[in-house]
Amino acid sequence: MEAFHLGCPALRSHPAPWLKPKHTNVAFLKTHKTASTTMQNLLFRFGECNNLTVALPVQACSHQFCYPRSFTSHFVHPHTLPPNIVTSHMRFNKAEVRRLMPNDTIYITILREPASMFESLFSYYNQYCQSFKRVPNGSLEAFLEEPWRYYRPDEKDSMYARNTLTFDLGGDKDRPATDVAYARGFLAEVDRVFSLVMIAEYFDESLVLLRHLLSWDLDDILYVKLNMRTPSSKRSLTPGLPSKIRAWNSLDARLYNHFNASLWRQLSTLGPACVAREVKLLQRAQERLVKSCFGGQMPLLRSAAQIKNKDLRPWQPSGKVDIVGYDLPVNLSRGFSSQAQELCLKLIMPEVQYTRVLLRTQSLRYRRGYQQRPAQQSHPLQQPVRTAPPRHLQAQRGKLPGPASGTGSTSTWKPAAGTQGRTAKFGPKSSQTQVSLTQK
């Protein structure tokens, strides 16, 4: 598999006989507080536009694949099988994801600079993570001064308090920083599995690489930033705190340093002039799209209370953190086709609501196909997954309407005979492993 097209090819629309077909089998590991919700929305829209199947969680898992449990294909709703795309939160388990996805799946994830990420985690999960809750006055400085005074490795939600990226990737978040051999092996394994590791601070540049990797069009990578906090919900890091955060999250810091350097090597190979040109074209196209959806103006961020459409209200983790979103103009329907209106709506739809809508539409498609499918082609069902979602997901579930009738099945899929042993292809990357990306 060619990782990237060299040179600076024109941004043409498909189909064109001289262009490679779009790659449609994608596994995106959605990490926490890394702009991954924006990326997930992009993949949801791509899946819908191309009539693809997106793997979604069973209802017992809410909108995540029963995170923080290690992923298993039993967590996937049977109406979303077999999938082309998987992009909801999970704790990565390479063997199980490979069991779920097609052989030619391309694996992608995203990282964020550890200091800014940890500040966001501390703010966002302050009311759920006990390691954060027990800190006097919710002081980030106090936590970092004596982290072991507040942190309990085996406690519920402890993955938000240390090396969250490592945990999401299936690694051991509490491996001592002195265990250099483990860190190197883990880095090497992530490098082998993931064809592209995006960097949140260079999101547009990462999308340029993604477009070339997947042979997508410019229109396929347009986005609006989602799941953002208000400035008043953010803390400024005082001098010295970033280094303490990186020391406490040493494995995450290693990951970031390695893949940030890797990203820039790939950008250099593509060519700085090409990258700059595509970033500019991307930003111009986004501005045109957004203005068309918002009456010729750039949208204003709004608090959840200000958003009239409940399908567009972002979930609020606590009263101390304000997550903002967008609302569409009331006169959007004038001069807009129904297809254009739906695009504008989906562009700004929060994760929980979009997951619910996507499950509903895919369930309807599944039932239509199931009625026409010979009995021997249907997927055998197993016993339902019984698991209690984290408390913050329980609270969230109570604030939003449930899925449409008939989409709440908790049965899960077991691959048909002969498919369990299939292996995934990761392009030119070696299949040999040293550190397993599964739960320890």
Secondary structure, DSSP 4 states (H G I P E B T S, - for coil): --S---S----PPSP-TTSPPPP--EEEE--TTSSHHHHHHHHHHHHHHTT--EE-B-GGGTTSSSTTSBP-GGGB-GGG-S-SEE-S--B--HHHHHHHS-TTPEEEEEE--HHHHHHHHHHHTTTT-HHHHTSGGG-HHHHHHSHHHH--TTSTTGGGSS-HHHHHTT--TT--TT-HHHHHHHHHHHHHH-SEEEEGGGHHHHHHHHHHHHT--GGGG-----SEEPGGG--PPPTTHHHHHHHHTHHHHHHHHHHHHHHHHHHHHH-HHHHHHHHHHHHHHHHHHHHHHTTTSPPPPB-GGG---GGGPPP-SBTTB-EEB----TTTTTT--HHHHHHHHHHT--HHHHHHHHHHHHHHHHHHHHHHS-GGGSPPB-PPP--PPPHHHHHHHHHSPPPPTT------B-PPTT-TT-----TTS----SS-SS--
